[in-house]
Amino acid sequence: MALFNAKKKWQEAEAKVRIGAGRSRKKPKQPEQDNLPEREHWEAALRYDWKNLTDAPSNVKADVRCVEIAVNQTWKALEYASDGIRDDPVVVLPVVKSCWWALEFVGESARGDDEVAIAALQQNVHAFEYLSTKLRKDLIVVKEAARCDGAALRYASEELRSHRGLVEEAVRQSGGDALQYAADSLRNDPALVLQALRAPKGSSTALAYSAELAANREFVMQIVQQDGLSLQYVAPSLKADPSVVLAAIQQNGEALQFAPEKFQDSRKVVEAAVQQNPKALRFASDDLRSDEELVKEVAKSDGSVLEFAADTMRGNRRVVTKAVAQTWEALPFEQVEGGLSRELLLGAVKQDWKAIQEILQKDPNVEEDFLLELAEINPEIVRAEQLCDNAAVARVAVSVNGLMMSYLDEDLQADFELASIAVQQNPDAMDEVHPCLRHEKYLLQIRADGLRRRYRMELRRQKAEAARAEQEECESSSAGEEEDLQEGESAASAEQEEAQDSGEATTGVDVVEHAEIHASEGGESSVGTEDDAVDVPHAGEEPGS
């Protein structure tokens, strides 16, 4: 306990130690080393356990270095620091940055510091509850909070709630959840409501706090075409407008829940709603949920809507057949007397093994032959609690997929015959059999043979792929050579034609040049005027003959 014997000396030196007064904003003032006897012992004690600060003398609680050692372990240590330290923004700022809950122990002076406030508000805007109320009038502080969560606008002063820039920042973050705290003039601003509609959160309540705009037909049409659920906040007079309701449910079928009853009983409106979202059927009238043709048509696209159909439809074989064929998830809601056909149930289990749970729940005495057929179609049915201990079903399942051993009852996992079948089907099933069988020589041999077969098959596959790639490369190369040959022939032909044209042109030029040279030497030129023809002597003829 020698470590804590410094307590008496600290108490004797308490009168000489004064910390907290005149502490610098940039750097906390430290006491003189000579006035802090046994400092190293207390620092060591606090490093060992911050709770030693609770019973420390006031000198220690007022020492910045000692307090920092404690609060670096937990913000809760700030509770036991001196008032001077808890009022020093420079000391408490790092603590608040680590956890805004530390505001509970921050002094009144530091609670009014903008840096401390922003550090806390960036974590949670509800930190305003602990901060000085004067900060609610500070545009910079409130705006920083609104950038993190638009709901910070609820703590802003009345004057700031009319500040358009601040409200825009808040609405951009939280949509209608922020707009509700804005001044009346801004809540009915079309641009802000549209901005709220595009916000990442709170968009569904964009129109909720704008009574004036909620009664504006043109604006409402613009809103519900982007968010059908906004129909909830539309003025009653416009909710009775068929065009408004249709526009809303075409954007989101579930907007039908906010439409008046006359529209929920309208076949045209309900059909438009379920076309956009089949589950909107739950908001249709009882009469339409009992309409066989309507329910059957909806079940074709989403069989799970059987949950929202009337009881008479759940027992209708034609409707249920369409629903279960579309998804096995309709099984929990069917109430067909006499059960469903074998083919329909086979199809449901093929979709998902969970279908067997619904089948067995309604009829625990399913014939074993049928279960074996189901296991062959989907071996995962052994995952059902009712079948994990059925040896016959397990035998079929592991013969199709050896890894199904992992879902069997422990006794079946220890069955040597089942383990042999599983490992034969998939060597990896050896990891799923009971530990008591994992060293059986016969099973190890089967596994080794299986791994060799797998290796040979993989090798053959890779060779086949390499051969196919080589063949494709050869074909591509041959095609390229043929194309190059064709291009070469085309180029040669073009060059030949060009040479012919060039030769003809050259002959004419040579004749003219010869005539010009002859004329310059004093001979008679055969090149006349523009109207004369060029007289070229033929071979064997004398010039002028």
Buried (B, 14 or more C-beta within 10 A) or exposed (E): EEEBEBBEBBEEBBEEBBBBEEBEEEEBBEBEEEBBBBBEBBBEBBBEEBBBBEEBBEBBBBBBBBBBBBBBBBBBBBBBBBEBBBBBBBBBBBBBBBBBBBBEBBBEBBBBBBBBBBBBBBBBBBBBEBBBEEBBEBBEBBBBBBBBBBBBBBBBBEEBBBBBEBBBBBBBBBBBBBBBBBBEEBBBBBEBBBBBBEBEBBBBBBBBBBEEBBBBBEBBBBBBBBBBBBBBBBBEEBBBBEEBBBBBBBBBBBBBBBBEEEBBBBBEBBBBBBBBBBBBBBBBBEEBBBBBEBBBBBBEEBBBBBBBBBEEBBBBBEBBBBBBBBBBBBBBBBEBEEBBEEEBBBBBBEBBBBBBBBBBEBEEEBEEEBBBBBBBBBBBBBBBEBBBBBEEBBBBBBBBBBBBBBBBBEEBBBBBEBBBBBBBBBBBBBEBBBEEBBEBEEBBEBBEEBEEEEEEEEEEEEEEEEEEEEEEEEEEEEEEEEEEEEEEEEEEEEEEEEEEEEEEEEEEEEBBEBBEEBEEEEEEBBBEEEEEEEBBEEEEEEEEE
